[in-house]
Amino acid sequence: MGVVRLTKHHGLGNDFLVLLDPSGTVVVDETAARALCDRRRGVGADGLIVAGPGRDGADVSMVLRNADGGRAEMSGNGIRCLAQAVALDRGTDRVDLVVATDAGVRALAVRPAPEPRTAAVRVDMGPAKVDLEPSLDALVGRAALVDVGNPHLVLPRDDLAAVDVTGDGPALERLLPGGLNVEWYRRRDDGDLELVVWERGAGATEACGTGACAVAAADAAWHGRAGAVTVHMPGGAVEVALGESLTLTGPAVLVATVEVPWP
C-alpha cells in the first residue's frame, strides 16, 4: 500500500483537502472522497479538490467533490485553497493561475497576506445569472435563483439568528434536481451584506465563496447596487466586486500537510 500527500486549507472556516496530481494519474471516486472528508474517521473537510493537469488553455484543472462524495462544479473558497496549494508547491507567495473547473475557466491571482500561513487570493468568478421570479414549490416571499457556475437559492431575511439553517436547509437543497446551495441574507446598516448558508453536499458551513457572490448579485438586482460590497459570513468576510464578471477576493489559509494510505 502506498501513500498520498494532501494539504489541508480553509477559506474562512470552509475547509478543503487538496491533492496535487500534475500527471493526472490519481482517481478519487465518491467513496474515497467521503472517507477522506469524514471528520471522525478520516482527515476531515467540507470537500476534496484534485488539481490535475491543465486543459482548455489552463495551468491546472480542478475536480471538486463535496464531503458527501458528490461532484460539484465550483467553489469560491475551494478554488482559493487550490491556488494557495499550487503556489506553495512552486515555492512562491505570488502567482497568477488559470484554472479549468467544471463551471468553466477561472483566472486567479495569489498574493502574500500579513497573517501566518495565509494567502490573499482574487478570483474572476465569471458572470452571474439571476432569476428574481423562480418557480419553485414551497417558497414563500422574495427569493432569487442565482447561477455562478453552481446553483444558489438566495432568501432575504431580517433576522438571521431566527433562521433554522440545519432544519430548513436539507429540504430547500432538494428543490432542484441535483440540489441547491441556500443562502439567507440581510443588508446591514453600514451597507454590507451578511449571510448564513447551507451548502449542497456539505451542510451548514462557516462560509461559501460562490454563495457570497450569489447574494451580492441578487442584492444588486433587487436594489441596483454597483461597485464592490463586503459580504460577512460566520467564518469571516470577503469582498465581491460587481460587474459583468464578478470578482471574489478573500483569504486561503494552510492548515496542515498530511499523508494517508493510498489506495
N, C-alpha and C positions, 0 to 999 in steps of 0.2 A: 504494500500500500504506500502510495506517495503522499505528498502534502501539497497544499496550495496556499499561497500567500495572499492575504487580504489586508486592506487598510479600512479602518472604520472612521467615518467622519460624521459631523452633523451640521445642518443649516438651521440654526435657531431651535435646536432640540429635535428636529426631524432628522433621524439618523439613517445612514446607509452604509452598507458594506460595498467596497469597490474592488473588483478583481481586474487587474490589467492583463490583457490577453492579446498582445500585439501580433501573435502568429495566427490567431483565430482558431485555435485547436480545442479550447475548453468548451464543453457543452454543459450548461446549467439548466436543468429542467425544473418543473414545478416542485417536485419532491425535494430536490436539493436546495432550492431557494427557501422553501418553508423550513427545512431543517436548520439552515444557517441563520435564518432570521428569528427562530424561536428564542424567546427571551429566557427560558428556563433550561432548555436542553441544547441550545445552540449558542452562537455568539450573541445574537440579538440585534435586531434592526427593524426599521419600518420598510426597508426594501433592499434589494441586492442589485448592483449595477455591474455588468460586464463591459469593459472598454476594449473593443476589438479593433481590428484594422479598419482604416478609413474606407469610405465608399462615397460615391456621388461627389467627389472632389473634396471630401472632408479629411481632416487629420486623423480622427478616430471615429469609431461608431459606438453607440450606446444601446445596450439592451437592458431594460429595467424590468425586474419582477418585484411585485409588491410582497409584503410579508405573507400573504395567503398563497403565494406562488404564481398568481396571475400576472400576465404580461401587461405593462402599462405603456402608453405612447410617450409620456413625457413627465418630467418632474423638475420644477424650477429650483428646488433645494437640492435634489439629487444631481442635477447636471453641474451645479456649482461644486458639489463634493467630488464629482468625477474630475472636473478641471483642476482642483487642488491636487488630487492624486497624480494626475499626469504631470503637473508642474514639479511636484516633489520627486517623482521618478526621474525627471530630467535634471534635477538638482538646481532648480531656479525658483524664484518667487515672482517672476514676471513672465507671462507667456500669453500669446494670442492663439486661440484654438478655434477650429471649425469642427463641430460635432454633428454626425449624422444620427438622428433619432427616428423613432417610428412616427413622429409628428412632423418630420422634415429636418432640414439642416439649420443648425443654430450656431451663431458666432459668439464667442466669449472672450473676455479679457480678464486675466488673473493679475492682481497687483498685491503687494505686501500690505498687511494691516498691522497696527501697533500692538495688538494683543498677541500673546504667545500662541504658536501653532495655528494661526488664523490667516486666511487669505480673504481679500475683498474681491468679489467676482461680479462682473457685469455681463448680463446675458441679453442678447437680442432675441426676444421671445416670439417674434412674428406678429401678425395681426390677430385681433380678437373678433370673433363673430358673435354678436349679441342679439338674442331674441327676447324682446320685452313682453311678449304675449305667448308664452309657451302653453301648449295644450297637453297638460299632464294631469292625470287623475289625482284626487286627494289634496290638491293645492288650494289654499285659501289666501287671498290677499296678493300683494305685489310679489312678483318673482321674475327672475330672468334666467334663461339658459345661455351659457357662455361657452364657446369653444375656443380654447387657447392651445390647441393641439391635443387636448383631452377635455372631456365634458364636465361642466360645472353647473350646479343649481345655486343661484345667489338669492338669499332671502333677507330683506331688510328687517331689523328688529330694533326696538327702542331700548330694550334691556337684555343684554347678552347673558347676564347672570341667571336669567329665568329660562334660558334655552336648555332643553334636555338633549344634549348632543348624543350621548350614548343610547338614549331611549328612542329618539326620532330618527337618528342617522341611518340605521340599517334599513328601515322602510323607505326612506327617501332615496337612498342609494339605488334601490331596485326599481325606481320609477321609469328608467330607460333600460332597454335590453343592453347588457354589457356593463351596466352600472354607471353611477354618477358620483362625483365629488360634491359635497354640500358645504356651503359657507353661509353662516348667519352673520350679518354685519350691521354696524351703526356708524353714522357720521358723528365725529366728536366735535365739541365746541370750538376746538382750535383748527378745524378743517381737515384733520387727519381722519383716516378710516381705521376701524377696529373690527376684527373678526374672530370667530371660533369655527372649527372645521371638523367635518367627518370625511375621512379620505377613503375612497373606494379601495378595498383590498388591504387596508391598514387600520381603519378605525379612527378614533379620536387621536389626533396628533397635535403637537405643540405649534406647528407652523406648516404652511403649504405655499410654496412659491407660485405655482400656477393658480392657486386659489386667490392669492393676493392680487395677481394680475386680473383674474376674472372679476373680482369685487371692484377693482379700480375701473375696469372697462364698463361694468354695469352702472356704477355710480355716475360715471361720466355721461353715459347715455341718458340716464334719468335726470341729471342736474346740469348738464352742459359744462362740466369741468374740463379744463385743459391744463397742460403742463405736467408737473410731477406731483405725486402725492405719497405721503408716508403711510404705510399700512402696518398696523400693530397687531400682533398675534400673541398668544400666551408665551411663546418662546422668545419673542423679540420683534423687531421691526425691520422692514425692507422698504426700499424706495421703488416705486413704479413710475416710469416716465411714459406719459400717454402720447399717442400719435398713431400714424398709420401702422407702425410696428411698435409694440410695447417693449420697453427695456426694464429689466429687473436687476437691481443691484442689492447685494447682501453678502453676508459672511459665509465662509466654509471653514470648519474647524477640524483639525486632525485629532482623533481620539486615541487610536491605537493601531499598531500593526500586529496581526495575528497569523499564525499558521495552523491550518486544520487538516486532518486526514482527508485524502482525496484519491480515488473517488469513494 
